[in-house]
Each structure stands twice: as structure tokens, then as C-alpha cells.
Amino acid sequence: MTTQATIRLTTAQAIIRWLSNQFIKIDGEELRLCGGGFGIFGHGNVTCLGEALNGVREELPLYRGQNEQSMGFAAAGYAKQWLRQRFMFCTASAGPGTANLLTAAGLAHANRLPMLLLCGDTFITRLPDPVLQQMENFGDPTFGVNDAFKPVVRYWDRICHPAQILHSLPNAIATMLDPADCGPVFLGLPQDVQGWTYDYPTKFFEKRVHRIRRQTPDPAEIADAVALLQTAQRPMIIAGGGVQYSGATAELTSFAEKHQIPVVETIAGRANMVATHALNIGPIGVTGSDSANAVAERADVILAIGTRLQDFTTGSWTAFDKDAQFISVNAGRYDAGKHMSLPVVGDAKQSIKSLTDALDYAAPADWVSFAQGARKKWDIYVAKNVAHGNRPNSYAQAIGVVNDLCDPRDRIVAAAGGLPAEVTANWRTLDIGTVDVEFGFSCMGYEIAGAWGARIAQEQREPDRDVVTFCGDGSYMMLNSDIYSSVLSDKKLIVLVLDNGGFAVINKLQNNTGNESFNNLIEDCPTIPSPFAVDFVAHAAAMGAAAEKVASPAELGDAFKRAKASDKTYVIVMDVDPYDGWTDQGHAWWEVGTPHVSDDEKVRQAHIDWEASRDKQRRGV
């Protein structure tokens, strides 16, 4: 009998050695599956995991974060840029460091993004209990802060013995690479177990090249979808983020062209098609376009590809005719069956190919003409909306300036507040896969951190391109420290800080529902006796960035050219009006809880007006 070769390693050393030997082939090039990590060390991860990481500085570069939450956002931005084909890990100490990653895990879960969380945990022996930063549960000593991650990750494990990783690590990778179950993975690493040794089989650490599964759709489901599409008089395609993750943008365009079916994009699906394509009818939904929503409300058969059909896409399910029939193509069974859709469970690229081969159909010419006419009207509106002259500064104007001056392959990032809506509605896509509007979990603070992660990823494939992020003053104040991270790591960003004096988009919602401005704009906060403006230029400069403030969109254009020419992170600040200049067309209804009773007549009337559209809401699950 042959004796199995082994190597004695600590748990931490084994985890890192195994990670460094996992690869994936992308466009014919073998790359490490894990691109490295983001880390803040503390007593829960520095002595053992830190020792292991120090030995693989080249293979798994560790970027020093400033805040654990922003590290997770950066990992999400990295995964998006790599179309979920590669991931980063985040490591944090036990206690509050790890707890700070909860929001980032929620972002990755909502957006179906791979992220590995290697987090410190309390001692498995419990001999020194209670320890610093331990959250004691009197009735269950196994229950702690790390258990809070269970609802926001796809795979969760606490490593209680070194041998466990032989099982847990392959399962973690399988989860992160599964198109249907993709999401964050949490591994709790007790401080003592990290340093315990085990005789691991050397075979476990051999190089492995992974691939992402392409689920072939069931022929019967394809046949059902084809039969339904052939009955369509007014078909439409909703193209989601899953189209890009599948690498199916070319197939989507070819399918639409062959069958002459108008295409609309979700927020996650922005940049599935360039803006000038004749069948790109625009973004759909609450933050969408008049053109896409006009098509949606008339469509009789809707082919949804790679989208989870969230409320901003569906207008809380009021954007469509109640009798419209849905076909949902999705790698995830859960998403494919939503709202009584006819499901096609499978990879988008494979499914589109199967539909193309089986479908002998072209949409009626008058339907296509209607859709294209609606898009032309929307383009005229956007051109006026982004133009600047004798009117207050607005988000849309800033977006238009950057759109005109950026490189087609520059990465555009936005997240929470008013900018996701304004970018979604007004950005004219110049090239495929160049827009990241984080609106799955809609996290304030993602703008700069996610851009940093995207830049790290982008530099490996397109080092000459820029990452441009649109950031409101509220998001900037919430999480700005990765300006410093980008400077330290020499990963240039262009950050546009558009200052409207607080949380203006929520103030807008407050006013639109009949409420008075209260506690959103800084000037309307009763606990702030003397409002003053933050000097964002001085603050950004203090973190090592080049920074300047401009007074107008015209000045913004000149500043943006200087930012493009710069070799370091560049921050441009411009004041925008909190009330004027919002995109006022293209909005579908959105369900918001409004007071059914109020002493204020404006609030009562706003409730009646808001509810007036509810009769258009589809019923389904």
C-alpha cells in the first residue's frame, strides 16, 4: 500500500497555499482565480493568517484597506469588473472588524457577486473566554457575531478543526463560481485553530484550473419559449446583468437583430448594448426612459434574460400590461420562475443560442418602428437634459460633460442617492460592459471603494483606461477613505463629487409624498444651528489626491481633461442644485409606503395620488 504524501501546515498556511494554487482560464490566459485580498489586521487574524499571507506577497497581493466595509465594496467592484470570473478575499479581525463587513456581504449577496470573507473568531477551546470583543450569548456559547453573516452569504462555515478546510474550501469555490448560487462565502477562523497544524495531503495543493459551468437549457423549456415567442405581436427583451456575466452580449445583439426584437436594459444590464444600436430602446423602470417604459406597457411577450426583475426594473410590477406573458432565461431556478414566468433555466449564452436556432420569427415592422421612434424622442430629451447653459448645475449636466470627454472603455461607477437614476437615464453607453451602477443593495459609500476595486481589476487588463466615479456629497461623507487607499496603492481614480447639500434625492421623495423637507438637506436639520459647507477639495488633497472645485459644467469639462492627463487620483467638486435639474421624465411607478392618515392635507392627497397607479400592479410571486 502506497503511503499518501503529506505536508504539515497550520490551518491558516493551508488556506492561503490552497488559494494561491487555484486558477481560471480567461480568453486563453491562465490567471489566479483569487486576485489577492483586502485586509485590516487585528488580534484575530494578524498572528496566524497574517504570517501565512506574508509568504505569498506576489501571488496574492494584499491591499491595505481603511475600513472593513469599504474593503468589501472594493472586492465587489473587482468581481464586477472581472464579470464574476475572479474574486478577492477580505480579512478582518474578530469582533467589530468582522461586523463591519456585514453590509458589504449584503451588497455581494444582493448582486450575486463572489467574495471570500476570512474572518477572525473566538477561541474554539473557550479556555480564555470571555475574550476582548467577544459577544457573549448566555444561552448558546457557539452563537456570536459571525453568525450574523448567515442571512447575507451563500456559504457559511466556522473552521473548528484544521481538517475541515479539505471540505470547506472546495465548497466555497464551487459556490462562488456557480452562476445560479454565486455570492459571498464566509469562513470563520477561530484564533487558536488558525495556528493548529495538520498533516495535509500534498495532492490537495496541486494546481487546479477551474471553469464556470454553462448550464444547458432543457429542450422542452426552449420549445415552450419558442412557441410563445412565435405568437408575439409586440415582443420585447429585458437584458439584465446576467447577460454580461455569461459573456452573452454579442449573442444578445445577434438574436435581437435576427428576430428584430426591441431590447431594454435593467440597471445592472446597462452597457449590454451601445446607445446607438438601432434596437437599444433604453433603460427600463423607475429610473428608466420614456422609450423603454412605453414599449414595456404595450409588450405582449417579454423575454427577460439574466435579470432578477427587482422593483426598479418592473416599476413595482406596474410597468407591464397585466396580460403580458414573461419568459425568464436565468441560470438560477429561483429567478427564472418569478411572477409566473415561463422559465428557461440555463446559461444566457447557451439559452440565446438555443432560442436562435429554434426560432423562425421576426417582430412586426410597425412594432419595431414604434419602439425606435420612442427611442429617438428619448434621445432628444436626454440631449436637452444634459445640455448646460443658463440654468442651475445638475447631475445630468455633469454626466453629459463626462460622457462627451471620456474614453469609450473608461469604467463608469455610481451607487446610492440620486446619481444611479441620473446615470441610468442619461448615460449614453459608448462601449460594452463599461457601466457599474450599484443598485442591488444601493449602498452609500460604494462609489469610491467599488471604483478602487474596479481599478485594481481594470489595471490587469486595460491599464490605459480610467475609472470614473460619480459620488454625491452624502456618500462621500459616509465613506471616502479609499481616496487614500487609491493614492497609497497607486491606482488612479477620477472622482466627481457633486455637492447638493445633503441627501437631496431622499428630500425629493419626501417632498413628492407631501412631506416637508426635514433632516435630509443639511439646511433642514433642526439639530444643526449653523450649517456650513465641507471643503471637499482640501479634504481630498489631505489624502494625497489632486483636487479642484469648479463652478459650472463648462469648467468641469476643462477639469476633467486635466484629470484624464493626471497620473494620480483626481477629485473634482461641483455644487449642484438640490431642487432643480432632476430628470423629470422616464419614471415608472414605484411602491413606497405612504401614510394612510395624516393631519397634513398635502400628505393625504399625495397618498391618494400615489395609490392611483396601484390598479396597474400585476399580482404574482
N, C-alpha and C positions, 0 to 999 in steps of 0.2 A: 504494500500500500504506500502510495506517494504521500509524503508529508507536505501539507499546504504551507507555502512560504508566507511569513507574516512580518510585520514591522510594528514595533511598539511606539505609539504616539499618544499624546494627550488628546482628549476629545476635541479641543479647540484646534490643535495642529491637524488632526484628521479632517475636520470640516473644511479647513482652508486648503489643505492639499487636494482634497477631492474636488472642490470648486475650481481650482486652478487647472484641473485636467479635463474639464467639460468644455466641449467645442460645438460650434454650429457652422455649417457652410452656407454663406450668403453670397449670391452672384458668383459662385465658383471659388470664393475665398474662404478659407478656414479661419474663424475668429473665435476667441474665447467667448463662451456663452455668457459668462458673467464679466461685465466690463470693468469691474472693480467695485468700490464701495464709498459710502459717505459715513464718516464716523466722528463721534464725540466720545472720548474715553472717560470713564469713571471707575470707581472701585469694583463695579460689576462686570467690567469687560476689559480693563486695561492690562491686568497681570497675565492672563492666560490667552484670551483671544488677541489682545494687542501683541503679545510675544509671537504668536503664530503669523499674524499679518505682517510683522516687521520682516519676516523672512521671504516674503513674496511681493516686495515693493514694485517690481517691474511687471510681474504677471497680473497682479490685482491691485492697481493703484488705489490708494485710499485718500479721498478728498476730505479735508477737514471742514466740517460744517460749523455754523454758528448757532444753529437752533435745530433741534431734532425734527420738528415738524417740517421745516424748510428742507432738511435733508431728504425726507420722504417725498416732498413735492419735486425736488430735483431728480430723484430716482424715477418718478412718474414721467417727468419731461423727457428723460433719457429713453425710457421704454417706448414712449410715443414716437420719438424721432427714429428709433430703430424698428418701428412697426411691430413691436412685441416680440421681435426675434432675439433680442438680448435684454438683459436686466442688470440692475445694480443691487447690491445689498446695502442695508443701513444697520449700523450697530450703535447701540446706546446702553448706558449703564442701567442697573436695576433701579426701580423707583420712578421718580419724576422724569428722568431722561427717556425711559421707555414709554411712559404715559404720554409724553409729548408727541409720540409717533402715531397716536390713535387717529387723529384727523387725517394724516397722510394715508394711513391704511384704508380709511373710509373712502378717500379720493380714488385710490387704486382699485378698490373693490367696485365702486360705482362705475368706473371707467373700464373695468375688465383688463387691468394692467398688471404685468408681472413685477413683483418686488419682493425681495427676501429680507426679512427682519430678523436679525441675530441679536437678541436682547438679553441682557443680564437678568438673573432671577435669584431668589433667596437660596440659602444652602439646603440641599436635599436632605442632609442628615439632621437638620434642625438643631444641631448641638449649640450653635451660638445664638439661637433665637431669644428675643426678637432683635433683629439687626437694624442698622441705620437704614431708613427709608422703606422699611418693610411695612406693608399694610396688613395688619393682623385681622383675621376673621375668627371670631371667638368660637363659632360652631363648626368651622371647616378649615383646618390648618393648611390644606392644599390649595385653598382658594385665595388668590391675590390679584394684584393689579394686572398681571399679564393675562389673566382670564378675561379681562375686559376686551381683548382683541378677538375673541371668538366670533362675535357677530360681524366683524369687519374684515375678515380674511377668509380665504378659500381653504387653507390648510393650516392647522394649528397643532403644535406638539411641544411638550416640555421634555427635554432630554434628561432623563433620570439615571441613565447608565450609558457609558461610552459606546456599548454595542448598538444602542438604539439608532445611531446615525446610519448604520448599514441599511436600515429600512426607511428612515425618515428622509434622508437626503434624496434618494431617487424619487420618492413620492413627491417631494417638494418640487423638483424639476419637472416631473410629469404634470403637476398641477399648473405650473407657470407656463408651460408650453402647450397646454391643451386649449385649442380655440374655443371650446364650449365652456370650460371651467376656469379659464385664465383669470388670475387675480393674485393678490398678495399672499405670501406664506410667512407664518410666524413660528420661529423656533425659540423657545425659552431655554436659556442656558444657565442653570444654577452655577453659582460661583465655584463651588467645590468640584462639581462634575466637569467643568471646563478643564481642570488641571489633572483629573484622573487619567490614568493610562490604560491601554488595552492593546492586545496583540491583534492588529487588524490584518486581514488577508491583503497581501500586496496587489492582488488582482483587482481589488476594489478601487485602486488609484490609477489604473491604466487609463490612458487617453480614450475618451469616448466622443464621437461626433454625433450630435443629436439632430433630429429633423422634426419639424412641426407637422403634425398629422393633417392631411387633407381628407376630410370625411366625404366620401362619395354619396350623393343623394340617392334615396330609394327610387328606383324606376317608376314605381306606382305613384309616388308623390309628384315626380316630374310629369307624369302623364296627366294627373289631375290638374296640375298647374297649367299645362299646355291647353287642356280642354277649356279651362276657364278663360285664359288669355284670348283664345280664339273667338270667344263670344263678345269681347270688349269693343265698345263703340268709342269709349273715352278712357283709354288706359293711361297709367302714369307709373313711373318708377320713383320710389323714395330710396335714395342712396345714402347709407349710413357709414359710420366709421369702419365697420367690418369689411367694407369693400377695399379700403386701403390695407387693413391688416392681412387680408387674403392676397394682396398683390393683384387685385382684380380690376384696377381702374381701366386698363386697356380693354378688357373683356366687357366691362360695363358700357364703354363708349361704342364698341363694335356692335354689341347687342342692340343698343338704342338706335344706332344708325341703320342697322339691317331691318329692324321692325318699326322704325320711325315712331318711337315712344318717347314722349317728353320725360325729362329727368329733373327731379327737385332734390335738394341736398338737406340733410339734417345739420345741426351744429357740429357734431363730430365728423360728419361727412363733407364738411367744407373742403374744397380743393380736390374732390373726386374728379371734377371736370374743370377746364379753364372757363373763365367767364364768357369768352367769346364763342364758345361752341354753340351751334345753332339749336341743339336740343337741351341745353342747360337753361332751365326756366327759372332758376334762382333758389334761394333758401326758403324753407317752408316753416310755418308755425308762428308761435308767439313773437319771435324775434326775426321773422322771415320777411318775405316780399309779397307785394300785392299779386305779382305774377304767379308765384308758386301756389299761393293760397287760393287764387281764382281757379287754377287748374284743379287743385285738391277738392274744392267744394263741388265740382262738376264731374270728377272722375267716377267711372263705374267699376273699374277693376284696377286695383292698386297693388303693384309688385314692390314690396318692401324688402330691401336687400341689406343685410348687415346692420340692422338698427333695432334697438330695444323699445322704440316707439314711446319715448318718455313724453311728459305733458307739454313741453315746449315744442316738440315736433307735431303733436296731434292737436294742439290748441285745447288741451284737456278733453280731447275727443269730440270737439265741435267743428273741426276743420274739414270734415268729410260729409258727403251725403250719407244719410242713415242706411241707405240700401247698398252702398258701395261694398264690394267684396274684396277682401285682402288675401294676398298670397305672401307669406313671410318666409324668405330664404334666410336661414341663420344656422350657424354651426351649433348653437345652443338650443336644445329642445324647448327649454323654458321660454326663450324669446320667440321662437318660431310659432308657438301656439297662442300668442297673446290676442285678445279681443276677437276670438272666433275666427282667426286667420286659418286659411288652408295652409298647413305647414309644409315646408320643404326643408328638412333637417340636413344640412350639409355645408361644406365649404363654399364660399361665394364664387370663387373662380371655377370650381368644378360644376357647381349648380348652374351658373350662367352658361357655361359651355354646353351642358346637357339640354338646357332650355333652347339654346340657339339651334342645336342640331335637330331638335324635335319640332320646333315651331315654324309653321309656314303661315306667316301673318304679317300684315303691315297696318298700322293705325290709319284711320280715315284722314285724308289730306286736310279736310276742314278743321278737324280737331287739332292737328299739328299747327295749322295756320293760326288758330285761336291762341294756342299756348305761346307761340313765337311772337304774336302781336302783343300779348300781355307782357312778355319779357322786354320788348322794345319800349313799352310805356314805362316799365320799372327802371330801365336803364336811363331814361330821360330824367326821371325823378331823382335817382342817385346822383347823376351828374350835377343837378341843381343843388342837391343836399350837401355835397362835398365841396362845392364852389365857395370861395370866400371873397368878401368884398365889404360892403358897408352893413355888416351885421355882427352880432356878438360871436366870439370864438366858440366853437363847438367840437365835440368829439369827432363828428363826421368830417369836419374840415381837416382836422389833424390826420384822420385816416386817409383822406384823399391826397394830402400832400405826400405822405409816406408811400402810398400806392403808386404815385407818379414817379417817385425817385428811387425806389428800392430795386434791387436786382430780382429778377423773376424767381431765383432759387433761395432768396432770403427766407428765413423762418419767421413767421408772424405768430406772436403769442398774446393771448388775453385770457382773463378768467372771470372774476366776480364783478358785481356792480353793474353800471350801465354799459361798460365797454364790450362785453360779449354780444349784447344785442346790436350795438352800433357797428362792430366789426363784422358780425354775421350778415347784417343787412347791407352794409356799404362797401365792404372789401370786394374788389374785382380780382378774382384769382388769376394769377399770372402763370403759374405752373402747378403741376400735380403734387399733392401732398405737402404743401408749404404752409398750412394754416393749422394752428393748435389753439382752439377756443375751449378752455376747460370749463365745461358746463354740466358735467356729470354730477359732481358733488358741489360745484360752484364755490370753490374755496378762495376767499380773500387771502392774498399772500402768495398764491401760486405764480403770479405773473413774473416775478423776478427769479424766484427759486426754480420754477419749472423751466424758465428760459436758460438758466445756468446749466441745468441738466441736459437740455436740448443742445446747448453749445458744446458741451463735452462730447456728446454723441456726434454732433454735426462735424466737429473738427477732425474726426477719424475718417470721414468720407468726403466732406465738402469744406475743407478748411478755408477757402477763399470767400465763403458766404457769411452773412451776418445773421444773428438772431435779434429781432426787433420786438420789444415787448411794450404793449400799451398798458399803463398802470394808472389807476386813479389815486388821488391823494389818500383816500381811506385805506386802500390796500397797501400803499407804500408805508403808511404809519404802522400798519399791523405787522408787516414782515419785510424789512428792507435790507437785512444784514447780508444777503447774498450778493449785493453790490460789492461788499468787501471780499466775499468768497471769490467772486469772478476776478477781482483785481489780484488777489493772492495767487490764484491758480492760473493767471494769465489767459483767461477765457473771456474774450471781449463780448460785451453786450451793448446794445443800444436801447436805452430805457427812456420811454416817453412818459413823463409824469404830467398828467392832465388834472389840474387842481380846480375842483369846483366847490371847495369849502366844506367838505364833509361827505356824508353818504347821500348824494343827491338823487340817485335813482330810487332809493327807498323813500326819500322825501316825495319824489314824483308819484310813487304808488300811494303814499299816504294822502297826498292831495287828490289823486284820482278817485279815491274811495271816500271823498267828502271830508276827510280829516284835516285839521290844521297842521301846519308844519311844527314838529315837536321832536327834539332830541336827535335829529338826523344831520341837518346842517349845523355847523358849529355856532352860527349866529342865533340859532333857535334852541339852544340848550339852556334851560333855566339855571343850571348849576355852573354855567360859565359866565362870570360877571364881565369879563373883559376879553372878548375874542381877539386873537391875533393870528397872523399867517405864519406858517412854518417856512423857514428859509431852506427849501429843499436843495438848492444849489450848494449852499455851504455844507449841508449835511452830507450830500453825496461826495463832495470834494474831500470832506474829512475822512471818508472811507477809501480814498485813493482814486476815485473816478474823475474824469474830466466832466465838467458840468457848466451849463449856462441856462439862463432864463430868456425866453423870447416873448414878445408882446403880441404877435399875430401869426397867422398861418404862413404869411409870406416870409417872415423872419424864421419860422420853423423850417421852411424849405432850405434856407441857407445853412441853418444849424445842422440839419440832417446831412447835408453834403459834408460838413466838417466832421460829423460823427462817422460817416462812412469812411472818410480818409484817415481817421484816427486809428491807432494801433492798440488803444486801451478802451475799457468800458466808458461809455459816454452817456451822460444823463442830460436830457433836455426837458425843461419845465415850461409849461404854458398854462395860464389861467383860462378856464372855460366857464361859460355861463351855466349856473345850476338849473335855470328855468327855461331858457330859450335854446333853440337849436337841436332839440331831440328829433330823431327820426320819428315822424308822426304818421307814417303810412306802413302798410305791410303787416300789421299786427293781427294775429288771430286771438280769439278769446282765451283767457286763462283763468282757471278756477282759483279764486282767492277767498278765504273766509272773511266775510264782512258782517258787521253787527246787524242782527235781525231787528233789534230795537235800539233806539238812541234818543236822547233829548235833543240832539242836533238834527235839524231838518235836512241839512246837506248830507249828512251821513245816512239818514233814512232813504233819501232819494237816490244816493249813489248805490245803496244796496239794491234797490228796485231796478235801477238801470243795469247794474252788473248781472243780476239774475235773469235779465230779459233774454239773454242768449242761451240759457240752460236748456231750453227746449230742443236745441240742435245737438245736444250731447248724446253720443252713442252709448248704449248700455251693453256691457260685456266685460270680460275679465281677461 
